Amino acid sequence: MLRIYQNSYRRTAKKAVVYSTKVACCNHSTLCNITSHPRRPPHDQHSSGSGNGRQRQHEEFLLAGNPARGWSIPPPSRGYGMLVVRILRGALKLRYLVLGGAIGGGVSLSKKYEDWKDGLPDMNWLKDAMPQGERWSQFSKNLLEVGAVVKNAIDIDPELKQLGEDKLSEWRSWFDSRLDDAIEAADYQGAQIVETKEDLTSKTTVAALGITTDESRKKFEKMQNQVETLQTEIMNVQIKYQKELEKMEKENRDLRTQYILLKTNKKSSAKKIKKSLIDMYSEVLDELSGYDTGYTMADHLPRVVVVGDQSSGKTSVLESIAKARIFPRGSGEMMTRAPVKVTLAEGPYHVAQFRDSEREYDLTKEADLADLRREVEFRMRASVRGGKTVSNEVISMTVKGPGLQRMVLVDLPGIISTMTVDMASDTKDSIHQMTKHYMSNPNAIILCIQDGSVDAERSNVTDLVMQCDPLGRRTIFVLTKVDLAEELADPERIRKILSGKLFPMKALGYYAVVTGRGRKDDSIEAIRQYEEDFFKNSKLFHRRGVIMPHQVTSRNLSMAVSDRFWKMVRETIEQQADAFKATRFNLETEWKNNFPRLRESGRDELFDKAKGEILDEVVTLSQISAKKWDDTLTTKLWEKLSNYVFENVYLPAAQSDSFNTMVDIKLRQWAEQALPAKSVEAGWEALQQEFISLMDHSKKSQDHDGIFDQLKSAVVDEAIRRHSWEDKAIDMLRVIQLNTLEDRFVHDKAEWDQAVKFLETSVTAKLTQTEETLSQMFGPGQMKRLTHWQYLTQDQQKRRSVKNELDKILKNDSKHLPTLSYDELTTVRKNVQRENVDVDTDYIRQTWFPVYRKHFLHQALQRAKDCRKAYYLYTQQGAECEIACSDVVLFWRIQQVIKITGNALRQQVINREARRLDKEIKAVLDEFSEDDDKKAHLLTGKRVLLAEELIKVRQIQEKLEEFINSLNQEK
């Protein structure tokens, strides 16, 4: 094998040397004879060497020349030059070969690409399907918003969680920054309005000197309205995002549960998780917060109500008890705008969670704390509607952590003495009423917060507390900011406050706490350490008799409040449970008396039942027979098209000299413009009519429940309002209708008879309408006037006089043109003047139109009767038939268009529109199911209200019994 490879290589080398020699000879005349006569040298023929030796000798011979044959031998220097030239020529030739191959390969590749591209399917339809220009920008923007919505809903498998944690943090940071920007923008514009108000005040002063401020006041009002609108829009968008996040979180949890079950291949076992006492008690309070009844049943369950003046440190005390800075802060402005119920419980991890959300906030991470504060602020702003400053809607959250005292606290808005310009006019009264409402609960523990850095006489809260709890049996007094009070107040005055001798208000205990150093960034640990250090080193509290050690620090305060809370719970819970038992018994008795054969079904259950019935009706829609659809669509189509056929096609063509030509022009214009859209409109109305007919038919069944009627009507109306026919159906119908109208020849006798009948029916219906118009114009006939004691008006008498003259014209000329000539108008006017009736030409024309139309329609009916048996004459003579049957051909063409269009619409309804309507109805039902206000409005009545109340009371009573059993077991 090696020898074969060497021989092949030498032969190739030899050919290359010969080829390069030929190339070199093209530019050197001394070597041309060598290439043109390639003979072997004599000594080479008789050589006894091997084949390889002969090849080498031949190569040397070609390079050196042959002196025996008279060849000239070049000098050595020239030989080396020729060798270089040959090498360069070979290299250049190789470059041309490579370049040519590359060009040829590129052309071949381009051709292959074009062939492959031609083989691809046509994707031009995507240009129409995808939005363009501004629509594409809006579409991209919506995609970004959807991405922002789902950022918190993403829950990665534990195996991949570590890999995606950085990306999730980046998404959450982006969403948080967007939300912060929106809130800061609203606050910034609110600050601008405050500044504008101050400017207007100064301008009002100038107005007292003669300069008007109307224009400035209008600008201020306009800016205020704009800011309110902007804030409302921001709140609505945030509420929408919040709902989407919660919905997607729930779906994500369900999917994750299913994934775990499939992964482990085990059946889920319903294990009841034992709840803590405080969690069970908090659920009872949550149920009571939404309880509304006609009975005099009040919520008297114990809770700790935190009250105080604005900026008195009320929220800081609650945060110190919860060991986390969970509330938003502001510089002197009102931050607490709604009641916040905080349930404290002991747990292994320091976390917080809202009642209506599954997300847990890790309170040991600053990012989660920022998210929690932002969410609290968002919920507070969202609860304030209608220009209000404060709201009664309760924001419920749970905080768990090591060492937390179990209790339920309610943080209320701070009491104010003066309102600012950006507050609602009833803000002060609303806060007072809300505070009194919570403190009036005889079992509520009042945590009264007093700012120690200000004069005690400036306090507003002590008077309210004294009114609600004059004996102080459930009040705990807390003096805050004692570190500042030490520098400002008299020690004796502080001693009186903490001993209960300065205020007439009485309390169970008096406590002094330090809630911070005035730094927003301080952690709870730093604040509590500063508090302990202060009380250890303070000279004020080291003097004998000033205060007892157990009366200081937030730790002692939280323990005292918790002990009092549970003592109140144990004393009152049995009484409250008995009260709810009595309420439940009364409600059940009322239900049995009013609805003995019905089960107590709440709104959610009733809505689900109505949803099933509506969807069943949609399924029934697809089971309607084709014949019924054809009849309905044909009737609807003729209702939509008949007026145009008579007014714009038939009557104008009858007035022209060339009936058929005018008909062709009018029909083509109609098919290209208005006919397809009118046909789609008729199909949409037919679909609506059939669906409503099915809904009405279901009302006649024996098991029909009228409580669903209002809900069903609202759902159907909303779905039909949203539903629209597919746009491509119009283009499809246009092509079909144009092709159908091109046929001008009636094919058989049966179609001819149907066209004649269609013409007679249509003309008769139009004639009936015309006669009704004439009856209103000319009044009742003589027989009707005699039998019904009716009389003609003066105008009707004039009309009758004009009509008599017009009848004479038509009697003399039965083929009269549709319009009256000037001479005829003058003749009629003069003839009626002889009867002392004075009318103008317009009056005569108004009377002429219905009279002539009646005359024309009678003639059309007569022609239709003449054409009944003229089909074979029509087939033989065509357009030159002795009997004028062009009317029949026109209505045959209209009839064929209606048939073809009805068939196309029926297929569209069955194959596409019924399913699209089903999707619209499902979407509307899903939206209504998430809207409690909508369900309360559509599902109402004594039966629903009583069932809702009974279910609510039953749930509360059952939860109370469960809590009492667990509480007794703990004892």
Secondary structure, 3 states (H helix, E strand, C coil): CHHHHHHHHHHHHHHHHHHHHHHHHCCCHHHHHHHHCCCCCHHHHCCCCCHHHHHHHHHHHHHHCCHHHCCCCCCHHHHHHHHHHHHHHHHHHHHHHHHHHHHHHHHHHHHHHHHHHHHCCCCCHHHHHCCCCHHHHHHHHHHHHHHHHCCCCCCCCHHHHHHHHHHHHHHHHHHHHHHHHHHHHHHHHHHHHHHHHHHHHHHHHHHCCCCCCHHHHHHHHHHHHHHHHHHHHHHHHHHHHHHHHHHHHHHHHHHHHHHHHHHHCCCCCCCCCCCCHHHHHHHHHHHHHCCCCCCCCCCCCCCEEEEEECCCCHHHHHHHHHCCCCCCCCCCCCCCCCCEEEEEEECCCCEEEECCCCCCEECCCHHHHHHHHHHHHHHHHHHCCCCCCCCCCCEEEEEEECCCCCEEEEECCCECCCCCCCCCCCHHHHHHHHHHHHHCCCCCEEEEEEECCCCHHHCCHHHHHHHHCCCCCCEEEEEECHHHHHHHCCHHHHHHHHHCCCCCCCCCEEEECCCCCCCCCCCHHHHHHHHHHHHHHCCCCCCCCCCCHHHECHHHHHHHHHHHHHHHHHHHHHHHHHHHHHHHHHHHHHHHHHCCCCCCCCHHHHHHHHHHHHHHHHHHHCCCCHHHHHHHHHHHHHHHHHHHHHHHHHHHHHHCCCHHHHHHHHHHHHHHCCHHHHHHHHHHHHHHHHHHHHHHHHCCCCCCCHHHHHHHHHHHHHHHHHCCCCCHHHHHHHHHHHHHHCCCCCCCHHHHHHHHHHHHHHHHHHHHHHHHHHHHHHCCCHHHHHHHCCCCCHHHHHHHHHHHHHHHHHHHCCCCCCCCCHHHHHHHHHHHHCCCCCCCHHHHHHHHHHHHHHHHHHHHHHHHHHCCCCHHHHHHHHHHCCCCCHHHHHHHHHHHHHHHHHHHHHHHHHHHHHHHHHHHHHHHHHHHHHCHHHHHHHCCCHHHHHHHHHHHHHHHHHHHHHHHHHHHHHC
